[in-house]
Structures are given as C-alpha cells and as structure tokens.
Amino acid sequence: MLLTPKKPGVHASRSSSPAPSASFVHSLRRGLSNALPTMDRRAFLRRSGLGVGVGLAAGQLTLMRKADAAEGPVSRVGAGKVEVKRTVCSHCSVGCATDAVVENGVWVRQEPVFDSPINLGAHCAKGAALREHGHGEYRLRYPMKLVNGKYERISWDTALEEVSAKLKELRQASGPDSVYWVGSSKHNNEQAYLLRKFVSFFGSNNCDHQARICHSTTVAGVANTWGYGAMTNSYNDMRFAKVAMYIGSNAAEAHPVSMLHLLHAKEKGCKVIVVDPRYTRTAAKSDEYVRIRSGSDIAFLFGILHHIFKNGWEDKKYLNDRVFGMDKVREEVMTKWTPDKVEEACGVKEAQVLKVATWLNENRPGTIVWCMGQTQHTIGNAIVRASCILQLALGNVGRSGGGTNIFRGHDNVQGATDVGPNPDSLPS
C-alpha cells in the first residue's frame, strides 16, 4: 500500500505545458498506482481512526479472566525459621565479614557487616557473589564420574565406595606414599587439621599446601629476615601510614576492599607509590607511578637503599638496637647498586628513585605492600628479603602504620598452613 498526495485540482493552469520531467514523474506515478494499491492522506486517516475504534471496542470484550489463588497454606517469605549467621568471605585475604541470612536451613541472602573493622560494611563484586558457592546455578551438586569420555551422575554411596577402594588398592600396590595430598586455603583451621590427621592415618607424610606455589617465597623470605613468615600489620592499620609503596600488588582488582583503608589514609595525607611494569587500577590511585622491568624489583629496592644510606636517612638507633648484619648490606648496596647500575637493570632513572627514597624518608611510618608480583618470580625469596631489609633500614617494622603488608590469596592461608597440611608442620 502506497500513501500518495491528493491529485492536483482542476483549476491548475491548462495553458502551461508540462515539463518533460513532470511527464516522466506522472507516467511513473500512474505505473505504480496500477501495480500497487494506493490511498491518499484523507483515506489513510479515515481508515486509521476506524482501526483504533475497533481495537478499543475489542479491549472491552472478556478476553481474560482474573486468576484464582491456589488452595492451601500461604507461603510467605520470612514465615519460616530465620537465622543470621556471621561468616567470612573466602574470595581473598581481606576476610570481609558477612551476615548470611538462613531461612529453614537454606542460605537465602547476605549482607555485609557494617561494624566490621575490616570491610566497614563494604563488599566487592567477588564478595557479593559469596552465596553462589553453595547455591549457584552452576555449582556441582552431586558426584560425577567420567565414563567413555562423558561425565555421568552417580550416588554419594557409590562415589565413597569407589574412591575408598581405589585408595586401598594404591596403598596395597605401591605403598601409602603413592598418593599426594594437597590442602587448601579455603579450609578453615579445623578442616586443615582434619586433613593432616587423615593423611597421617593413611600412613604418609606426603602432604602439602597450595601455598607452596603461592606465598611460600614470602614465608621463607620474611621468616629468614625477622623470624616469622607472616604479615606484620593488618589491613585497617594501613590508615595510619604516612606513605605506602605497592610493589608487586594490584590491590584495586585483587583485594578491592583493602583499598578502603588506603584511601582513608590518603585522605589524611598519605602518599601512595605504585611500582609495577603495568599501569594498573591501583596505579591510577597513586601519587607516584614507577614503571620497572619485570623481575627487576631487587635492583629498584637496592637503588632506594643506596640513596638512603648515602644521605644518612637510615634509622641508626633502630638498627643499633634491633638489627644485626645491616653493615654488610650497606657495603654491598653502596658498591654494587649505584644509580647507573640500577637504571641499567630496572630502567628507572636516578631522579625518580631518589624521589621515592625521599618520600619514604620524609613520611614515616611507611608501609610496603606486595602480593604475587613478588612471590611468583624464580627469585621471589630474594625480592621479599630486599623489601624487608628496606623496611628495617627505615625503622618501620614493629610500628603502627608501617611494617610489611603481605596480601595473601585467601583469608586463611596463614591459619591453614600453620595448623597442618605442610609436611614440616605436624599437628599434635
């Protein structure tokens, strides 16, 4: 259907002869009208009004009826037994407190805890999905067995019988050490303890923890520096820092809620330094961003120490009272890690290294934050030790707002490793 303008009236001048182009248009219009049905504007409006009227009339007809409620007891949300269970998010090491609302034994929703000193009522996107662990649409709800290349559902009894039989068969054929057991930071202390006891019951010490390929370099590096391999301060203590240097950590993405405390510190004047080969979301919040070559952390850290020792900025009383062996470190740093060698190794110019060292000196206490950016290198242990030595030289260890804030991957890495899965840490 074509909508066409009304035909011109008969009063048009007959004396004027049509132009050739007008004749062509007239012929084309006449051809189209013969091929397709057409109507003018007035006919279109008249028929449209008729269609609207018919639609309104049809709407008054009884085409739908009111639904009746089903018979039986009315189910209301909150009518059953409702409990609030306080728990901890296990998605990262921040350990945000969460109130789980449980109705009739089912976790139905969650709320962040506002009086928690750690997350202060905040959740990141990962924490907001905590309930999905137990009730997610794609969560595995029953045992599956791989049969002919496809997984098939089996019963819990069948799974228990088959796994138990296979473990007995392996132990009889090849001994108890033929099975390797791995603990998890997702376990709480009691679960980690039970796993280690079970492995001992199985007759083996062939057990380890996932942290072996995670923060084991941190544990060894920190423990070999001041005796115990753990984070020295806490997340909420960071608000007392006057300067914070992130080297090997992208906390804004890996530990989002921890940034609350850094931003609170920044509001009070804390200077933020981010050292990273990539410009990350954490770097976007920094006052000074330092781009180093990947793996050159030691060169950069010792370059800072060079300027600290050169200008006499080390805490001499602290070193005299609490630190042993710093003289040897000073000798190596002053002879081997001169500014030109540092720039050659890590690509950072002397002026920027000096600026970072000056900020660390003028703003105490200061903290150093790292995560997998240090530990996952083949020289991760040495990088960790260099970070610790820098904090000792500045006298920042053992002070509020200072220390080494080592961001773990999960909130119970420390507890789970201390309690048992490590082969050199046996439970009683």
ZIRACOR-V157587 format. One record per residue. RES is the residue in one small letter. PSI is psi in whole degrees, 0 to 359 (* if undefined). D_LAST is the distance of its C-alpha to the last C-alpha in Angstrom with 2 decimals. Layout:
# ZIRACOR-V157587
res:RES psi:PSI d_last:D_LAST
res:RES psi:PSI d_last:D_LAST
This chain:
# ZIRACOR-V157587
res:m psi:127 d_last:90.08
res:l psi:136 d_last:91.36
res:l psi:118 d_last:92.02
res:t psi:152 d_last:95.34
res:p psi:157 d_last:97.41
res:k psi:145 d_last:100.55
res:k psi:143 d_last:103.65
res:p psi:148 d_last:105.96
res:g psi:168 d_last:108.97
res:v psi:351 d_last:112.51
res:h psi:1 d_last:113.64
res:a psi:152 d_last:112.24
res:s psi:123 d_last:114.87
res:r psi:340 d_last:116.62
res:s psi:332 d_last:118.49
res:s psi:127 d_last:115.47
res:s psi:138 d_last:114.67
res:p psi:144 d_last:110.96
res:a psi:158 d_last:109.29
res:p psi:320 d_last:108.19
res:s psi:322 d_last:104.50
res:a psi:321 d_last:105.13
res:s psi:322 d_last:106.79
res:f psi:316 d_last:103.80
res:v psi:318 d_last:101.38
res:h psi:317 d_last:103.69
res:s psi:319 d_last:103.83
res:l psi:317 d_last:100.04
res:r psi:317 d_last:99.54
res:r psi:323 d_last:102.06
res:g psi:318 d_last:100.36
res:l psi:320 d_last:96.95
res:s psi:328 d_last:98.40
res:n psi:328 d_last:99.93
res:a psi:324 d_last:96.68
res:l psi:145 d_last:94.24
res:p psi:140 d_last:94.82
res:t psi:164 d_last:95.13
res:m psi:153 d_last:95.55
res:d psi:179 d_last:96.54
res:r psi:318 d_last:94.64
res:r psi:316 d_last:96.50
res:a psi:322 d_last:95.81
res:f psi:313 d_last:92.12
res:l psi:322 d_last:91.74
res:r psi:315 d_last:93.69
res:r psi:326 d_last:91.57
res:s psi:316 d_last:88.30
res:g psi:321 d_last:89.33
res:l psi:320 d_last:90.08
res:g psi:319 d_last:86.63
res:v psi:318 d_last:84.88
res:g psi:318 d_last:86.97
res:v psi:320 d_last:86.13
res:g psi:317 d_last:82.40
res:l psi:320 d_last:82.59
res:a psi:320 d_last:84.48
res:a psi:329 d_last:82.01
res:g psi:337 d_last:79.19
res:q psi:348 d_last:80.83
res:l psi:158 d_last:80.68
res:t psi:80 d_last:78.00
res:l psi:341 d_last:75.85
res:m psi:156 d_last:72.52
res:r psi:157 d_last:71.57
res:k psi:133 d_last:68.98
res:a psi:143 d_last:65.77
res:d psi:141 d_last:64.91
res:a psi:147 d_last:61.42
res:a psi:148 d_last:59.54
res:e psi:157 d_last:59.54
res:g psi:180 d_last:56.45
res:p psi:143 d_last:53.91
res:v psi:128 d_last:53.61
res:s psi:119 d_last:50.24
res:r psi:142 d_last:49.47
res:v psi:128 d_last:46.70
res:g psi:1 d_last:44.53
res:a psi:334 d_last:45.94
res:g psi:193 d_last:42.63
res:k psi:118 d_last:39.44
res:v psi:127 d_last:38.47
res:e psi:152 d_last:35.12
res:v psi:116 d_last:33.92
res:k psi:121 d_last:30.25
res:r psi:129 d_last:29.07
res:t psi:185 d_last:27.02
res:v psi:134 d_last:26.54
res:c psi:136 d_last:28.37
res:s psi:15 d_last:26.26
res:h psi:334 d_last:29.18
res:c psi:185 d_last:28.52
res:s psi:357 d_last:26.49
res:v psi:319 d_last:28.83
res:g psi:50 d_last:27.08
res:c psi:136 d_last:30.25
res:a psi:140 d_last:29.98
res:t psi:137 d_last:31.74
res:d psi:115 d_last:33.05
res:a psi:122 d_last:33.03
res:v psi:116 d_last:35.87
res:v psi:122 d_last:35.06
res:e psi:119 d_last:38.03
res:n psi:40 d_last:37.66
res:g psi:3 d_last:34.18
res:v psi:130 d_last:35.46
res:w psi:110 d_last:34.74
res:v psi:331 d_last:38.35
res:r psi:175 d_last:38.34
res:q psi:157 d_last:36.47
res:e psi:139 d_last:37.37
res:p psi:150 d_last:36.05
res:v psi:119 d_last:34.89
res:f psi:336 d_last:37.54
res:d psi:12 d_last:35.72
res:s psi:131 d_last:32.76
res:p psi:350 d_last:32.85
res:i psi:303 d_last:31.74
res:n psi:351 d_last:34.21
res:l psi:39 d_last:36.81
res:g psi:14 d_last:37.92
res:a psi:155 d_last:38.22
res:h psi:144 d_last:37.17
res:c psi:181 d_last:37.87
res:a psi:324 d_last:39.09
res:k psi:316 d_last:35.65
res:g psi:327 d_last:34.23
res:a psi:340 d_last:37.27
res:a psi:17 d_last:36.40
res:l psi:320 d_last:32.84
res:r psi:336 d_last:33.94
res:e psi:340 d_last:35.07
res:h psi:317 d_last:31.53
res:g psi:336 d_last:31.77
res:h psi:17 d_last:35.52
res:g psi:153 d_last:37.14
res:e psi:328 d_last:40.12
res:y psi:14 d_last:38.71
res:r psi:141 d_last:35.16
res:l psi:122 d_last:34.17
res:r psi:351 d_last:34.20
res:y psi:161 d_last:33.82
res:p psi:146 d_last:32.82
res:m psi:141 d_last:35.35
res:k psi:136 d_last:36.07
res:l psi:113 d_last:38.19
res:v psi:118 d_last:41.20
res:n psi:42 d_last:44.15
res:g psi:0 d_last:43.27
res:k psi:146 d_last:42.85
res:y psi:133 d_last:39.99
res:e psi:146 d_last:40.43
res:r psi:136 d_last:38.70
res:i psi:166 d_last:36.75
res:s psi:164 d_last:35.09
res:w psi:321 d_last:31.41
res:d psi:318 d_last:31.51
res:t psi:317 d_last:33.17
res:a psi:315 d_last:30.68
res:l psi:317 d_last:27.68
res:e psi:317 d_last:29.53
res:e psi:318 d_last:30.67
res:v psi:317 d_last:27.40
res:s psi:316 d_last:25.58
res:a psi:321 d_last:28.49
res:k psi:319 d_last:28.50
res:l psi:319 d_last:24.83
res:k psi:320 d_last:25.45
res:e psi:317 d_last:28.62
res:l psi:317 d_last:27.08
res:r psi:321 d_last:24.37
res:q psi:324 d_last:27.12
res:a psi:320 d_last:29.54
res:s psi:4 d_last:27.57
res:g psi:164 d_last:24.08
res:p psi:335 d_last:20.69
res:d psi:1 d_last:21.00
res:s psi:349 d_last:24.15
res:v psi:133 d_last:22.35
res:y psi:126 d_last:21.11
res:w psi:137 d_last:18.80
res:v psi:126 d_last:19.20
res:g psi:174 d_last:17.33
res:s psi:147 d_last:19.50
res:s psi:350 d_last:20.01
res:k psi:342 d_last:21.64
res:h psi:145 d_last:18.32
res:n psi:179 d_last:16.99
res:n psi:320 d_last:13.42
res:e psi:320 d_last:12.77
res:q psi:319 d_last:14.54
res:a psi:320 d_last:12.81
res:y psi:316 d_last:9.32
res:l psi:320 d_last:11.22
res:l psi:314 d_last:12.99
res:r psi:321 d_last:10.24
res:k psi:322 d_last:8.97
res:f psi:318 d_last:12.73
res:v psi:320 d_last:13.46
res:s psi:319 d_last:11.21
res:f psi:325 d_last:13.03
res:f psi:341 d_last:16.18
res:g psi:23 d_last:15.68
res:s psi:158 d_last:15.60
res:n psi:16 d_last:14.10
res:n psi:64 d_last:17.21
res:c psi:144 d_last:15.83
res:d psi:180 d_last:16.83
res:h psi:152 d_last:17.75
res:q psi:339 d_last:21.33
res:a psi:349 d_last:21.27
res:r psi:327 d_last:21.82
res:i psi:24 d_last:25.45
res:c psi:271 d_last:25.51
res:h psi:23 d_last:24.46
res:s psi:327 d_last:22.73
res:t psi:327 d_last:25.85
res:t psi:314 d_last:25.50
res:v psi:313 d_last:21.95
res:a psi:317 d_last:23.14
res:g psi:316 d_last:26.49
res:v psi:317 d_last:25.43
res:a psi:322 d_last:22.57
res:n psi:350 d_last:25.10
res:t psi:313 d_last:27.61
res:w psi:21 d_last:25.98
res:g psi:336 d_last:22.36
res:y psi:129 d_last:20.40
res:g psi:77 d_last:21.02
res:a psi:166 d_last:21.80
res:m psi:133 d_last:24.91
res:t psi:330 d_last:26.30
res:n psi:209 d_last:28.29
res:s psi:168 d_last:28.60
res:y psi:313 d_last:31.12
res:n psi:351 d_last:33.13
res:d psi:345 d_last:33.28
res:m psi:339 d_last:35.45
res:r psi:346 d_last:38.42
res:f psi:0 d_last:38.74
res:a psi:145 d_last:39.21
res:k psi:338 d_last:42.73
res:v psi:141 d_last:42.29
res:a psi:127 d_last:39.80
res:m psi:116 d_last:39.76
res:y psi:118 d_last:38.33
res:i psi:105 d_last:37.96
res:g psi:26 d_last:36.28
res:s psi:132 d_last:35.81
res:n psi:70 d_last:37.98
res:a psi:330 d_last:36.43
res:a psi:334 d_last:39.46
res:e psi:321 d_last:38.63
res:a psi:324 d_last:34.90
res:h psi:68 d_last:33.82
res:p psi:318 d_last:37.00
res:v psi:335 d_last:35.95
res:s psi:336 d_last:34.77
res:m psi:340 d_last:38.44
res:l psi:313 d_last:39.21
res:h psi:324 d_last:37.82
res:l psi:317 d_last:39.56
res:l psi:327 d_last:42.82
res:h psi:318 d_last:42.51
res:a psi:321 d_last:42.15
res:k psi:326 d_last:45.09
res:e psi:333 d_last:47.19
res:k psi:8 d_last:46.71
res:g psi:4 d_last:47.83
res:c psi:133 d_last:44.75
res:k psi:138 d_last:45.87
res:v psi:126 d_last:44.08
res:i psi:129 d_last:44.00
res:v psi:123 d_last:42.92
res:v psi:115 d_last:42.65
res:d psi:141 d_last:42.66
res:p psi:335 d_last:44.78
res:r psi:149 d_last:45.51
res:y psi:101 d_last:47.08
res:t psi:179 d_last:44.51
res:r psi:330 d_last:44.51
res:t psi:319 d_last:42.46
res:a psi:331 d_last:45.19
res:a psi:341 d_last:47.72
res:k psi:6 d_last:46.34
res:s psi:157 d_last:46.44
res:d psi:336 d_last:48.97
res:e psi:120 d_last:48.75
res:y psi:129 d_last:47.84
res:v psi:119 d_last:47.28
res:r psi:116 d_last:47.53
res:i psi:164 d_last:45.92
res:r psi:143 d_last:45.76
res:s psi:130 d_last:42.56
res:g psi:1 d_last:40.18
res:s psi:26 d_last:42.14
res:d psi:319 d_last:39.74
res:i psi:317 d_last:39.34
res:a psi:317 d_last:43.11
res:f psi:315 d_last:43.52
res:l psi:318 d_last:40.80
res:f psi:333 d_last:42.19
res:g psi:322 d_last:45.65
res:i psi:314 d_last:44.71
res:l psi:324 d_last:43.33
res:h psi:313 d_last:46.66
res:h psi:327 d_last:48.62
res:i psi:313 d_last:46.26
res:f psi:322 d_last:46.63
res:k psi:322 d_last:50.33
res:n psi:3 d_last:51.12
res:g psi:34 d_last:48.92
res:w psi:356 d_last:46.83
res:e psi:153 d_last:43.48
res:d psi:94 d_last:41.98
res:k psi:318 d_last:42.91
res:k psi:317 d_last:41.53
res:y psi:315 d_last:38.13
res:l psi:321 d_last:38.05
res:n psi:322 d_last:39.17
res:d psi:328 d_last:36.62
res:r psi:347 d_last:33.47
res:v psi:139 d_last:33.93
res:f psi:134 d_last:34.23
res:g psi:6 d_last:36.05
res:m psi:337 d_last:38.06
res:d psi:321 d_last:41.27
res:k psi:323 d_last:40.48
res:v psi:315 d_last:39.77
res:r psi:317 d_last:43.08
res:e psi:316 d_last:44.96
res:e psi:317 d_last:43.80
res:v psi:317 d_last:44.37
res:m psi:334 d_last:47.86
res:t psi:323 d_last:49.03
res:k psi:333 d_last:47.53
res:w psi:58 d_last:47.08
res:t psi:160 d_last:50.55
res:p psi:322 d_last:51.76
res:d psi:323 d_last:53.71
res:k psi:323 d_last:50.77
res:v psi:314 d_last:48.55
res:e psi:322 d_last:51.20
res:e psi:324 d_last:51.62
res:a psi:314 d_last:47.90
res:c psi:350 d_last:47.01
res:g psi:9 d_last:50.48
res:v psi:130 d_last:50.34
res:k psi:156 d_last:53.38
res:e psi:321 d_last:53.19
res:a psi:319 d_last:54.57
res:q psi:322 d_last:51.74
res:v psi:317 d_last:49.03
res:l psi:322 d_last:50.76
res:k psi:317 d_last:50.93
res:v psi:315 d_last:47.18
res:a psi:321 d_last:46.57
res:t psi:317 d_last:49.08
res:w psi:318 d_last:47.43
res:l psi:327 d_last:44.02
res:n psi:318 d_last:45.76
res:e psi:348 d_last:47.87
res:n psi:87 d_last:45.31
res:r psi:146 d_last:42.29
res:p psi:152 d_last:39.53
res:g psi:153 d_last:38.95
res:t psi:152 d_last:36.01
res:i psi:131 d_last:35.32
res:v psi:133 d_last:33.91
res:w psi:166 d_last:32.81
res:c psi:224 d_last:31.16
res:m psi:343 d_last:31.57
res:g psi:337 d_last:34.93
res:q psi:315 d_last:33.32
res:t psi:335 d_last:30.14
res:q psi:5 d_last:31.80
res:h psi:157 d_last:34.12
res:t psi:338 d_last:33.68
res:i psi:28 d_last:33.89
res:g psi:322 d_last:31.56
res:n psi:316 d_last:29.42
res:a psi:324 d_last:32.63
res:i psi:317 d_last:33.95
res:v psi:316 d_last:30.88
res:r psi:322 d_last:31.27
res:a psi:321 d_last:34.97
res:s psi:317 d_last:34.31
res:c psi:319 d_last:31.99
res:i psi:321 d_last:34.58
res:l psi:317 d_last:37.31
res:q psi:325 d_last:35.52
res:l psi:318 d_last:34.93
res:a psi:326 d_last:38.62
res:l psi:353 d_last:39.63
res:g psi:30 d_last:37.35
res:n psi:352 d_last:35.80
res:v psi:135 d_last:32.10
res:g psi:16 d_last:30.67
res:r psi:143 d_last:33.58
res:s psi:134 d_last:34.08
res:g psi:357 d_last:35.88
res:g psi:220 d_last:34.81
res:g psi:190 d_last:31.74
res:t psi:115 d_last:30.60
res:n psi:101 d_last:30.10
res:i psi:110 d_last:28.25
res:f psi:113 d_last:28.75
res:r psi:177 d_last:26.04
res:g psi:328 d_last:26.79
res:h psi:165 d_last:24.65
res:d psi:352 d_last:23.45
res:n psi:33 d_last:19.68
res:v psi:312 d_last:19.54
res:q psi:311 d_last:17.69
res:g psi:316 d_last:15.11
res:a psi:324 d_last:14.54
res:t psi:324 d_last:14.27
res:d psi:329 d_last:11.96
res:v psi:330 d_last:9.34
res:g psi:322 d_last:9.15
res:p psi:336 d_last:12.48
res:n psi:138 d_last:13.44
res:p psi:341 d_last:13.31
res:d psi:13 d_last:12.61
res:s psi:90 d_last:9.65
res:l psi:137 d_last:6.56
res:p psi:160 d_last:3.78
res:s psi:* d_last:0.00
